[in-house]
């Protein structure tokens, strides 16, 4: 009876509790961004060099389980967040990481980026080093956009394009942290 009671108490976690637990796990460990081990896509050579030392970094991670072509079509939706890099004089940056499974996929991603005239710097990870160095990041897409502080600690998890509360929290963190 005690065993059944324990199973019932600990087995009845709500989906919200599971999400909170995953976010707490993400916040408990720093995130490693292996810039030098990924290929950098830059459409225009006039674009400034990537800012890897920003005080806050919004990581947008697209793993190989998602339709890369679909994601490339929607890259323009990030324009307002990329513009914040200039507003905060480089103290904030958006880091796009696209995980691929091979060099042929890399070529397809570059082709899609060019076709959709993506102007951002994008790290293409065809060795899966980002996911290998960060096994604490859950595989579900909902955890693949997060804000890091200067020590690469996760301070916010969620996609500001899909959730206005996340967007407002992101803007508040930047406004207060980058005064």
N, C-alpha and C positions, 0 to 999 in steps of 0.2 A: 504494500500500500504506500509506504514511504517513497519507494522508487517511482511509482506511478505519479505521486504528488510532485516529486522533484522534476520529473520529465515534463509534467503539465506546466509547472511554474516557469521552468527555463526554456521550454519548447514553444511557448506562446509569445514570441517576440513579434511586435508589430513591424510592418515595413518601415515605418518612421524610425523605430529604434534601430533597425538594421542600417539605415542610411546614416543615422547619427554615429553609430559604431564605426562604420567605414570612414567617415570624415574624421573622427577622432584618431583612427589608425593612421590616416594620411598626415594629420597634424603632428603626430608623435615622432615622425622621422623627417629629416631633411630630404630634399629632392636634389638629385644630381643631374645636371644638364651637361652631357658630354659634347660640348660644342665642336671640339676638334676632331671628334670621331664620326661626325655627321657631315654630309655634303650640304653646302650652302647654295641655295638658288637665289640669284639676284637677277631680275629681268633687265635692269638698267644699271650700268656700271657707275652712273653718277650718284646713285643712291648711297647714302652714308653707310659707313661700316657698322655692323651690328654692335649694339650696346649690351655686352654680356655682364656689365658691372652695375646695372641700374639698381636703385634701392628697392623698387618693386617691379616684378615681372609677372605679366599675365601669360601663363602657359596655355596654349591651345594645342592639344595633342590629338592627332588623328592616327589611330592604329590601323594595321592592315586589315582588320575585320570590317572596316567601314568602306563604303564606296568612295574611293579617292576622287574619281571624276565628279561625283555628286557634291563632295565637299569643295572642290575647286570652283564649281559654279557659284557657290554661295560666299566665296571669300570677300566679296565687296561689302558684305554685311558688317564686316569688322572695321570698316573705314573710320567710324567715329572713335573707336577705341585706339586705333593706330594714330589718329590725330592727337590723342592725349600725350603721345611721346614728345611732341613739340611743345605742348602747353606746359609740361613739367620739365622742360629743358634736358631731356635724356635721363631724368631720375626715375622714369617709368618706361618700360618697354613691353611690347607684345612679342612673345616668342612662339612662332608657329613651328610645330614638329610634325612631320608626316612620316609615318613608319611604312616602309615597303618591304617586300620580300625578296626582291632581286634587282639587278641593274636594269633589266628590261622594264620593270615596273617604274624604276627611276625615270627612264626615258619617257614613259607614258605620262608620268606626273608632270615632268617638265613641259611636255607637249600640251597638256591640259592647262597648266599655269600660263603658258604663252597664249593659248587660244582664248582664255578668259581674261587676258590682260591683267593678271595679278601683279600688283606693284610691290608687294611686300617681300621681305626677306623670309625665306622658308628653309628650315633645316630638314633635309631628307635623310631619314635614318634607315638605310637598307641593310644594316647589320643588327638591327633591333637592340642597339646598346642602351637606348633610353629605357626601354621596358626591362631589360636585364639589370640595369643599375637601380631601378626603382620598382622592385617587386611588390612594394606596399601600395602601389596605385592600383585600385580595382580595375578589372577589365571592362566594366560597364561604361558606356560612353558618357553617362551623366557625371562621372568623376574626372573627365578628361579636360576640363577647363578649370584652372585654379590660379590663385594669386599667391606669389611667393614674396617674402620680405627679403631684405639684403643678405640674410644668412641662409636663404633658400628654404625657409620654413613656410609651410602652407598656412596662410591666414584666412583664406576664403576658398570655398569649393562651389562651383556651379557656373552655368553658362549665362552670362548677362544678356545674351541675345534672346534667350528663352524665358527669362525670369526677371521681371522689373525689380523685385526685392534684391536679387543678387546684384543687378546693375547699380541700384541705389547704394547698397553696401560697399561695392567696389569704389564708387565715386567718393563716398564718405571717407573710406580708408585712405584713399589717395589725397583727398583734400586735407585731412587731419595729419597724415604722415609726411606730407611733402610741403608743408607751409614754408 
